[in-house]
Amino acid sequence: MSGADDILLKVDNVSLSFGGVRAITDVSFDIRKGEIRAIIGPNGAGKTSMLNVINGFYHPQQGRISFHGQTRARMKPYEAASQGIARTFQNVALFKGMSTLDNILAGRALKMKSSFFWQMFRHGPALREEIEHRKFCEEIIDFLEIEHIRKAPVGTLPYGLQKRVELGRALAMEPTLLLLDEPMAGMNLEEKQDMSRFIIDVNQHFGTTIALIEHDIGVVMDLSDRIVVLEYGHKIADGNPDEVKSDQKVIDAYLGVAH
């Protein structure tokens, strides 16, 4: 039985609209420390909008978000990042002309304390700090088994490896909560197996709490501790994989049964 102390993030009665279109309607759920929490649903269910609310990109008209027990007012994405929420995107968002190492190093920006003057000249404390951050990023590169592409411009890499680099950049932030928006979209079976392994390793090795959106239901059922299901912006189910896959509302939503 989990108590309030186990809850890392709580979504309370959140509603989000764009003009007259309701993206999310009165949705509530929580994410527990150390779990892999999936958010699933058909296209247009409001899944990505929910991640955008959690990391401060969208501001809901109703409801509230609590993180580490503190209820948040309006928050910008960089503020969410500074508090320990990292994010990957449905479409890869990398600096295509930069190397794998430099892309991952970009995830350390909020950890760098040296003044702009020292960073500009890469001298003194800034140089020592950069060496430390590069060492940390090299450890992530080893962890994700991408040593062979560390110097390669990411724009030249296959899509599956680009997704892995994006995961590395998010890990460089040392997040408490990692939001993964379709981390396996466009991947073949072997790439999905690799990414699944890395997600489990991140969760177990680093103790990182993970919330993920994923359309491959088999992957979701294998990876997740709990699943929340959205349909047309409404929550229709919430529970462990066995509970969710046997829920008639979920079955109807995925089979396209008329409502």
C-alpha positions in Angstrom: 0.0 0.0 0.0 1.5 3.3 -1.1 1.2 6.5 1.0 1.3 10.2 0.3 5.1 10.1 0.9 5.5 7.8 -2.2 3.8 10.3 -4.5 6.3 12.4 -6.6 3.9 14.2 -8.8 0.1 14.6 -8.6 -2.3 15.9 -11.2 -5.5 17.2 -9.7 -8.6 17.8 -11.9 -6.6 19.4 -14.8 -8.5 20.8 -17.8 -6.9 22.4 -20.8 -8.5 24.0 -23.8 -7.4 25.7 -27.0 -10.1 28.1 -28.0 -13.2 26.0 -28.0 -11.4 22.7 -28.2 -11.0 20.6 -25.0 -7.6 18.8 -25.0 -7.9 17.6 -21.4 -11.0 17.4 -19.2 -10.9 17.1 -15.4 -8.0 14.5 -15.4 -6.5 13.3 -12.1 -3.7 10.8 -11.5 -0.4 10.5 -9.6 3.1 9.3 -10.3 4.9 7.4 -7.5 8.6 7.7 -6.8 10.7 5.1 -8.6 7.9 3.8 -10.9 7.5 3.6 -14.6 4.1 5.2 -15.3 2.6 5.0 -18.8 0.1 7.4 -20.3 -1.7 5.8 -23.2 -4.7 6.3 -25.5 -5.7 6.6 -29.1 -4.5 9.5 -31.3 -5.9 12.8 -30.1 -6.4 11.5 -26.6 -4.5 14.4 -25.0 -1.3 12.4 -24.0 1.3 14.9 -25.3 -0.8 17.8 -24.0 -0.6 16.2 -20.5 3.2 16.0 -20.7 3.3 19.6 -21.8 1.2 20.6 -18.7 3.5 18.6 -16.4 6.7 20.2 -17.7 5.2 23.7 -17.8 4.9 24.2 -21.6 1.1 24.5 -21.3 -0.8 26.1 -18.4 -4.1 24.5 -17.6 -7.2 26.6 -17.2 -8.4 24.4 -14.3 -6.7 22.1 -11.8 -3.3 22.0 -10.3 0.0 20.1 -10.4 1.9 19.1 -7.3 5.6 18.1 -7.5 7.6 17.0 -4.5 4.5 17.9 -2.4 4.5 21.5 -3.5 1.6 22.9 -5.6 2.9 24.7 -8.6 1.8 28.1 -9.8 2.4 28.9 -13.5 5.8 27.4 -14.4 8.0 27.7 -17.5 9.8 24.7 -18.9 13.2 25.9 -17.7 11.9 26.2 -14.2 10.5 22.6 -14.4 13.9 21.5 -15.7 15.7 23.2 -12.8 13.5 21.4 -10.4 14.3 18.0 -11.9 11.9 17.3 -14.7 13.5 16.3 -18.0 11.8 15.6 -21.3 12.2 13.9 -24.7 10.0 14.6 -27.6 7.8 12.8 -30.1 9.9 14.3 -32.9 13.6 14.2 -32.2 14.7 17.7 -31.1 18.5 17.7 -31.3 21.2 20.0 -32.6 21.7 18.2 -35.9 25.1 19.8 -36.7 26.6 19.1 -33.3 28.2 15.8 -32.2 26.6 13.3 -30.0 28.9 14.3 -27.1 28.1 18.0 -27.5 24.3 17.3 -27.7 24.5 15.4 -24.4 26.7 18.1 -22.9 23.9 20.6 -23.7 21.8 18.8 -21.1 24.3 19.9 -18.5 23.6 23.6 -19.1 21.6 24.1 -15.9 24.4 22.4 -13.9 27.1 24.8 -15.0 27.9 27.5 -12.4 30.7 29.4 -14.0 30.0 33.0 -15.2 29.5 33.7 -18.9 32.9 35.4 -19.0 34.8 32.3 -18.0 32.6 30.1 -20.2 33.3 32.3 -23.2 37.1 32.0 -22.8 37.0 28.3 -21.6 39.5 29.2 -18.9 40.0 29.0 -15.2 37.0 27.6 -13.3 34.9 27.2 -16.5 37.5 24.9 -18.1 37.7 22.8 -14.9 33.9 22.6 -14.8 33.6 21.7 -18.4 36.1 18.8 -17.9 33.9 17.5 -15.0 30.7 17.8 -17.1 32.3 16.1 -20.1 33.4 13.2 -17.9 29.8 12.8 -16.7 28.5 12.8 -20.3 31.1 10.2 -21.3 29.7 8.0 -18.6 26.2 8.4 -20.1 27.6 7.6 -23.5 29.1 4.4 -22.1 25.8 3.6 -20.3 23.8 3.9 -23.6 26.4 2.0 -25.6 27.0 4.8 -28.1 30.8 5.2 -27.8 31.2 4.6 -31.5 29.2 7.7 -32.4 30.4 10.1 -29.7 32.1 12.4 -32.3 29.5 12.0 -35.1 27.2 14.8 -36.1 23.8 13.6 -34.9 22.1 14.7 -38.2 24.1 11.9 -39.9 22.8 9.1 -37.5 20.0 6.6 -38.0 16.8 7.6 -36.4 17.0 5.0 -33.6 20.4 6.3 -32.5 19.2 9.8 -32.6 16.5 8.8 -30.1 19.1 7.3 -27.9 21.2 10.5 -28.0 18.1 12.5 -27.0 17.6 10.1 -24.1 21.3 10.8 -23.2 20.8 14.5 -23.2 17.8 14.2 -20.9 19.8 11.9 -18.5 22.5 14.5 -18.5 20.1 16.8 -16.5 20.1 14.1 -13.7 16.3 14.3 -13.6 14.1 13.1 -10.7 11.2 12.7 -13.2 11.9 11.8 -16.8 9.1 12.3 -19.4 9.4 10.2 -22.5 7.1 11.1 -25.4 6.9 8.1 -27.7 10.5 7.0 -27.2 10.1 4.1 -29.7 8.2 5.8 -32.5 9.5 4.9 -35.9 11.8 2.1 -34.5 12.2 -1.4 -35.7 11.9 -4.4 -33.4 15.6 -4.6 -32.5 15.7 -0.8 -31.8 12.6 -1.1 -29.6 14.2 -3.9 -27.6 17.3 -1.8 -27.0 15.3 1.2 -26.0 13.1 -0.9 -23.6 16.3 -2.2 -22.0 17.7 1.3 -21.5 14.5 2.6 -20.0 14.4 -0.2 -17.5 18.1 0.3 -16.7 17.6 4.1 -16.2 14.8 3.3 -13.8 16.7 0.7 -11.9 20.3 1.9 -12.1 19.6 5.6 -11.5 16.4 5.3 -9.6 14.8 7.7 -12.0 11.0 8.0 -12.0 9.7 7.7 -15.6 6.4 8.8 -17.2 6.1 7.7 -20.8 3.8 7.9 -23.8 4.0 4.9 -26.1 1.7 3.4 -28.8 3.2 -0.1 -28.7 0.8 -1.7 -26.2 3.0 -4.8 -25.8 5.9 -2.6 -24.8 3.7 -0.6 -22.4 2.4 -3.7 -20.7 6.0 -5.1 -20.3 7.6 -1.9 -19.0 5.0 -0.2 -16.8 4.2 -0.5 -13.2 0.9 1.5 -13.7 -1.0 2.9 -16.6 -3.4 5.8 -17.0 -5.6 5.7 -20.2 -6.9 8.8 -21.9 -9.6 9.1 -24.6 -10.6 12.4 -26.1 -9.0 14.2 -23.2 -10.9 12.2 -20.5 -9.4 9.6 -18.2 -11.1 6.2 -18.8 -8.9 3.8 -16.8 -6.0 3.8 -14.3 -4.3 0.8 -12.8 -1.7 -1.9 -13.2 -1.2 -3.6 -16.6 -3.5 -6.5 -15.9 -6.3 -4.2 -14.7 -6.0 -1.9 -17.7 -5.8 -4.5 -20.4 -9.0 -6.2 -19.1 -10.9 -2.9 -18.7 -13.8 -2.9 -21.2 -13.6 0.9 -21.7 -10.0 0.4 -22.8 -10.8 -2.5 -25.1 -13.6 -0.4 -26.7 -11.3 2.6 -27.2 -8.6 0.6 -28.9 -10.9 -1.5 -31.0 -12.9 1.5 -32.1 -16.2 0.4 -30.7 -18.9 3.1 -31.1 -19.6 5.2 -28.0 
